[in-house]
Amino acid sequence: MKLEETKRTLNQLVADLSQFSVVIHQTHWYMRGPEFLSLHPLMDEYMDEINDQLDVISERLITLGGEPYSTLQEFIDNTGIKDEKGSYSKPIPERLKNLVAGYKYLIGVYEKGIEVSEKEGDLGTQDIFISFKTDLEKKVWMLQATLNEAPGI
């Protein structure tokens, strides 16, 4: 079982999901404003979902004979999600837009994974990619509705 492109995409997701969990956590910690009481606990749910995806993706990679990134340095060196220092000055809408951008980035990685896993004949991994992509598209819709914007996925 080679599946080299599929394994590379899975490992990309290991780095990206790890980094995005930190981005959500930062939103959780530095959030201030009138929506705080409702959005602060929601960020816990968002982190849980991303961490659940990370676990499934990592275990699938191991199942296929891959070696998931497992250090902070590997995550930093391989993620496509920007890192920035936390600050209390960023308003909630800006924080939510940052989450939308991260979710859209992940959707793109899942789309690539859907293509490469189909090309390599790995329908099990493709099913995982499709399911998670669909979940994230719903998050984009909900966040953009909160921002009074159209989904735009």
N, C-alpha and C positions, 0 to 999 in steps of 0.2 A: 504494500500500500504506500505509494509515493505521496501523492496529493501535496506537492511542495507549495504551490500557490495558495491553496486552501490553508495550509499550516502557517504560511507567512501572514495571511490575512487574519487568521485567528490570533496570532501573536501581536499583530498590530492592534487588534481590539483589546488584548490584555493591557498593553501600554495605555491606550486611549481611555478605556473604561476606568483604569486605576487613576489616571490624571483627572478625568471628569468627576469622579467621586470626590476628589479634593476640591474641585471648583464648586461643586454643590455644597460641600461642607463649609467652604469659605462664605458662600451666600448665606448659609444658615447662621454662621457666627456673626457676620458683619451687617446683617439686615437691620434696618431701622425704618420706621414709618408707620402710617395708619393701618397697613395690612399685616403688620408684624404678627399679631396673634393668630391669624389664619395661615399665613405663609410659612412661618417658622417651623411648625410641626410638619407641614407638607414637605419641607426639604428633607426631613428624616425619611419619609416614604420614598422620595426620589433617590436618596442615597441607597436605601435598601434595595430598590429595584435595580439600580446600576450595579451594586455589589452582587446581587443574585445573577445578573447577566454575566458578570466577570467570572463567577464560579463555574457557571455552565460552559462558558467559552474556554476557560482554562482546562477544565476536565475533558472537554471534547478534544482539545489540542493534545493532551496527554494520551487520550484514547487512540489518537491517530499516530502516536509515536513522536510527537513534538515535545519541545521543552519550553514551557511558558516563561516569559520574563518574570523575575521574582525579586528584583532589587529596585530601589528607588532610582538608582542611576540608569538602569535599563529602561525604566518607564520614561524618565526624562529624555534619554537619548532617542527614544523611538516614538514618542507620542506626537501627534499632529495638533494637539490642543494646547493653546497658549497658556503660559503660566504668568500670573501677575500677583503682586503683593496685595494683601488685604487692606481695606480702608473703610472707615465708617462714612466717608463722604459720598460714596456712590449711591444714588437713589434706587429704590426698589425697581422701578421700571427698567432702569439700565441693567440691574442685576438679572432681571428676568430675560431681557434681550440677550444677555451673555449666555444664559442657559439655553435659549432657543438656538443660538449659533452653535453651541456645543452639541445639542441634540441633532441639528441638521448635519453637522460634520459626521457624527456617528452613523446617521442614516446613510450617508454616502459610502462609508466604509462597509456597512452591511450590504448595500447595493453591489459594491465590488465583490464582496464575498459570495453573494448569490450567483453572480456571473462565473466566478472562478470555480466555485464548487460544482456548478452545473457542467462546466467544461471538463472538469476532472471526474465527473460521475459520482460525486459524494452527496447523495440526496439527503442523507441524515443531517449533515452540516448545513446544507442548503435550507432545510426545514427550520433549523434553529435561527439562521440568519433572517429568513422571511418573518418568522414570529416576532423576533426582537425588533426588526425594522418597523413592523406594524405597530408594536407597542410604543415606539418612540415617535412615530408619526402622530399618534393620539396625544402624546405629551406636547408636541409642537402646537397642535390645534388648541389644546387647553391653555397653554401659556400665552399664545397669541390672542386668544379670546379675552384673556385677562388684561392684555395690553390694548384691547379694542382694535385688533388687527385681524385680517383674514389669515387663514392657516398658511397658505403659501408653501406647501410642501411639494 
